[in-house]
Amino acid sequence: MKKTNWRGLASGFAVAAALVAGSASAQDYKWPRLLVIGTPSTSTGSFASTNGWGPVLQQETGMTVRIVPTGSEPERYNRLVNREDIQISSVSASEMRFQIEGILAYASVPAKSMRMIWHHNDTPWGFVTSGKGDVQALEDLKKGGLRFAQAASSPAMTEAVKVGIPAYLGMTQEEVDSKITYIPTSSYGENCKSVVEGKADIAYCSPISSVLSEMEAAPGSIRWLPMPADNPGWDAYLNINPMLVPSEMTVGVSTAKGVPGATSNFVYTVPTSADADFVYHMAKWFDTSFDNYAKTHMLAARMSRDLWRGYLDRTPMPVHEGTVRYLKEIGIWTDADDEWNQAAAEKMDAWIAARDAALKEARDNGVEIQFENPDYLAIVEKHTKDLEGFRSRL
């Protein structure tokens, strides 16, 4: 007679009971009356895709869901963690690093701890120029006389064009000053359109953004400048942009497809203090309602459980406890995940503590808290110089 595996049955009953309890919990959960989600500007794929699944969430939960586009990255960060008038923010992992480490404009913004709640999309990025122009490669910048658009609304994008690309090309600061003219732009859309409007020669953009479709349809169309993965300049570029992954652009406007560029993941974040039950139920909704919202936008299809699980294998940013609870419940969170997530949380806490100490020292000594003030930056450097920065776990 076949021996009954009572231990296996007991384990199966326990899992079934947990799933039933989770289902009952979801039915009993009282969603907030209002949920405000912050995204980049209306010309971005981030806004469009969030605007796609937001109405589905509203219909299925009864919440009033508002999608608020905010072109300034520091302003949206401030609204999430300080003003707290948005509850979830869509942000690139690269920008999240700037926010935590206090890079550029974030140096003078009070630091607050954040956690990821779910994967938003794996966004391709590249450098674009007018199809009517003579620019054929990024290396043309070394010849001199070209104008490079600078998205002043995003410190991470500013760093990419003012520091990252010169490093990729092996240019000295003296060469940069004499050969490249930077054209500040006030928004992401203005930054990209500058190349077809004749205001700049090269811009840093994502081919999935709606504004790129407009640009591709402009007289002369657009051309993307390749960044081959085997180019030795990538090592220097990733030292400046450590959250990126070299990759071929495969989605977005047709002119970008097949051109080597980079991938920057966008994630949905919440303050670390966000209610764990709310985050748990949001994570559960993202997963269980995926089939209901995946077709609302091409980027919504990048919010699957499988892509989220894949990103967890390389992200250096911590995940909120509510999401961890859900991922454990469905069996895709491991003991190894607990280890790296705890280390990531401790690293973020160390950065927050160091930056708080720098702000306090500056206030106590009457030093102007301004990210372009060298005296203040010297204080920040003193408190953060021994901390390890965030970098993709490749």
N, C-alpha and C positions, 0 to 999 in steps of 0.2 A: 504494500500500500504506500502511496506517495506521502512523504512527510510534509505536514503543513508548516509553512514558514511564518510562524506567528509574529516574529520580529518584523518581517517585511509587511505583513498585514497591518500591524500596529502603526508602522511608519506611514503606510498608505492612508489609514484612517486619520492620522494626525494631519497629513497634508490636506486631505479632503475637508477636514474640520476647519483648518485654517482658511481654505478658500471660501468655504461657506460663511465663515465669520467675516472674512474680508468683504464678501458680497453684501452681507447684511450691513456691515459698517458703511459701505458706499451708499446704500439706500438710505441709511439713517443720517448720513452726514448733511449738515446744513451749510450750504455754500454761502460765501459772503454776498451781500446784496449787490455790491459793485466791485468789479475787477478792472484795474487800469494797467495796461501793458504799454511800455515805452519801446519805441523802435527808432532807428535812424530815419532820415527824411523820406518823403513820399516818393522820391525817385529811385528808391532802393528796393531790391528784392526782399530784404528783411521786412520792410513795411508791407509790401504787397502780399507776401506769404502769410504773415501774421493776420492781415486783414482777411485772408481766406479762411483760416481755421477759427478765428474769433467768433464769427456768427454761429458756427456749429457748436462751439462751447456754450454760447449763450442759450441756444435752443435746447441743448441737452441738460443743462444744469439750472436754468432759470435765472442765472446771474445777468446783470447788465454788464456787458464787456465793452470797454472803450479802448481803442487802439490810438495811442498818442504819438505822432511822429515828432522827434526832436532832433534837429540837424546837428546841434552841438553835442559831441560826446561827453565832455565834462559836465554840461548842464544835465544831461540825462542821468549820468552817474550820481550827481548831486541830488536829483529828484528821487532816485531810488533809495539811497542810503542815508541821506541827511534830511531832506524835506519829507520823504516817505509819502509822496502823493502819487507815485506809481508803485505797483506791487511786484511786477515782473519786468525785466529789461532784456531785450535782445542785444547782444554785444559780441563782437569778435573776440576770440581768445587773446589775440594780440593786444587789443585795446584793454582787455581785462588785466593783462600784465602791467600795462602802463598805469592803470588805476591803482593797483596794489603797490607797485614799486615807486609810485610818485614821480614818474618820468615826465619831463617837460611841464606842460600846464598843470598836470596833476600834483606837482610838488607842493603847491600852495593850497590844495584842497584837502580838508580834513579826511583822513584815511578811515575807511570803515570796511569791516570784513564782509565778504560775499561768499555765496555758494552756488554751484551749478544745480539747476533743477532738471534740465533735459537738453538734448542736442537739437539745434535748430537747423543748421545746414553746413555742408562743406563747400565753402564759397571759393571759386577760382578767382585769381587776381593776376593782372598783367599790366603792361605798359602800352598805351595806345597813342597813335598819332593820326593825323589827317591823311586819307588816301591820296590827296592831291599834293602833299608835301614831298620833300626829298629825303626825309628821315627813313632809313632802312633798318637801323640797329641801335641799341642803347649805346654801343661804342661810338656812335656819331657825336655823343655829348663831349667826348674828349677832343673833338676838333674845334669846339668853341662856337659861340654865336647862337646857341639854342636856348629856348625858354621852357622851363619846367614848371608845370602847374603844382602849386602847393596847397593842399586842402587844410586851411587853418582851423577848420572845425574839428579835425581829428589829429591829436598829437601822434598817434601811431602812424598815420599816413604821412604826416610831416616828417617823422623820423625815417620812414622808408625812402623818401625822395631826397632828403637833405643829407642823410648820413649813410643809409643802406646802399643806395645805388653808387655813390662815389666809392664806397668800400668795395662793392662788387667789381667796379671798373679799375680799382687800384689807383684812384686819383688822390692827390694830396689836397689839403685844404686850400693851399695857394692856387692850385689848378682849378678847383671848384669855384673859388672867388673870381677868377679871371675868365672862366669859360662858360659858366652856367648862370643864367638869370632866372631867379625864382619868381613866379607870379602868384601871389597869395589869392586864394579864392575863399568865399565865405561859406560855401556849402559843398556837399559832395556832388550834386548835380552840376553846379557851376564849374567845379573842378574838372569834371569829365568833358563837358560841352566846350570848354575853352579851346580844345584843339580843332574843333570844326568851326568855331567862331573866329578863329585867327588870333586868339589872345595868347595862346601857348602852343608849343610844338609837341610836347609829350605830357601825358597825364597818367596817373596811377588809378586804375578803375577795375571793376568786376564786370565781366561780360554778361552776367545774369541780370544786371540792373536795367530797368525799363528805359532809362535815359540812353543806354547804349544802343537800343533798337532805333531810337530817334536819330542818333548819330550815324548809325550804319546806313540809314536811308537818306542822309544828307548828300548833296552833290560831291562826288569824289569818294564817298563812303569813308571808311577808316581802315587802318592797318595796325596789327599788333606786333610788337617787337619781341622776338624770342629770347628766352633765358634758358638755354639748354642745361639739363641736369648735370652734364659732365663738365660744365664750365667751372674752372678753378675758383672763379669769383664767388661761387655759392658759399664757400666756407666763411668768408668775410661777411657776406650778406646775412647769413644765419646767425652770426655773432650779434648783429644789430637787430635782426628780426627772428628770434629763436622759437617763435610759436608757429612759423610757417613750415610747409612741407613742399619741396620741389615736385611739380607734377605737370602733366599735359592738361591743357584746358579742353574739356570735353562737353561742357554744357554752356548755354547762353547763345549770344549772337553768332551767326555762321562764320564771320570773319575770324573769330577767336579759336574755333575748333581745330584741334591738332597742333596749336602753337604751345610750346613749352612755357609754363609760367609757374604759379605757386598756388597752394591751397591754404586757406585760412578758415578754420572752423568758427561758426557762430554758435553761441549757446544762449539759452534762457537762464538768467540769473535772478537770485533773490537775496535780500540781506540774510546773513547768517541767523539773525534773530527771527526770521519768518516762522510762523506757526507750523510745527511739524505735521500736524494733521492736514492742514491746507496743502502743504507741499506734497504729502503722500497722495492725496486725492488728485492733485493736478498731474503728478507723474502717472498715476493709474489711468487718468483720463487720456493723456497723451498716447499711452500704449493701447488701451482697449478700444478707443474711438478712432484709431489711426485710419482704418478703412473708410470711415465716414468723412474724414477731412483730407485724405492724401491727394485727392484729385482737384482740390480747390486751387492749388498753385504748384508749379513744378518743384519749388523748394519745400513745400509741405511734405512731398514724397521723401524728403531726406530726413524726416523726423521718426523713422521707424526704430523699433526696438533693436534691430540688428545693427544699424548704423550707430546708434547710441552706444551699444555694447562695444563695437569696434573702436569708437573714439575713447572709451574708457581705458583702453589699453595703451594710449599714448598721451592723454592729457595730464598736465602737471597741476591742474586746478582742482580744489576739493569739491565734493558732491554733498548736497544738503542731506541731513539725517532722514528727512521725510522720504526723499527719493531712494536713499539706501534701504530704508525699511521696505519699500515696495519691491525693489530689485531683489532683495533677499527673499521676499515672499514668493516671487515667481522663479526663483532658483538661478538667477544669472549674476549674482554678486558673490564673490568668493572671499576666503580668508586673506588671500593675497591682495584683493581690492581693499579690504579693511586696513591693511598695513600701509599701502601707498596713500590711501585717502587720509589716514591719520597723520602721516608725515606731511602731506600737502597742507592740511589744516594747520599744523604746527608752524610750518614755514610761513603761511599767510599771517598767522597771529604774530609771529616774530616781526614781520614787516610792519604790521599795524602798530605794534608797541614801539618800534624804533621811530617811526614817523610821528607818533604822538609825542614821544620824548623830544624830538626835534622841534615840533611846534611849540611845546611848553618852554624849551630853552630860548627860542626866538622871542616869544612873548615876554618872558621874564627879563630879557636883556634889551627889550625895545628894538629888536631887529625887524625890519619890514618883512612880512611874510608874502613874498612875491617870487614867482618862479624864475624871474630874470635877475633877481638880486643876488650877486655873488656871495655876499655875507650870509644870507639865508641858506643858499645852496651848500656853502661850506659846513654849516651846522647839520644839514640833512646828510651830507656825505659822511660826517663824523659818526653819526648814529647808524648808518646803514652799510658802511663799507665792508663789514665782515659778513654780511648776509649773502646767501646764494640766491641768484635770480631764478625766475621761472623759465623753464625750457621744455619743449615737447619731449616726451619720453620715447624717442625714436628707436 
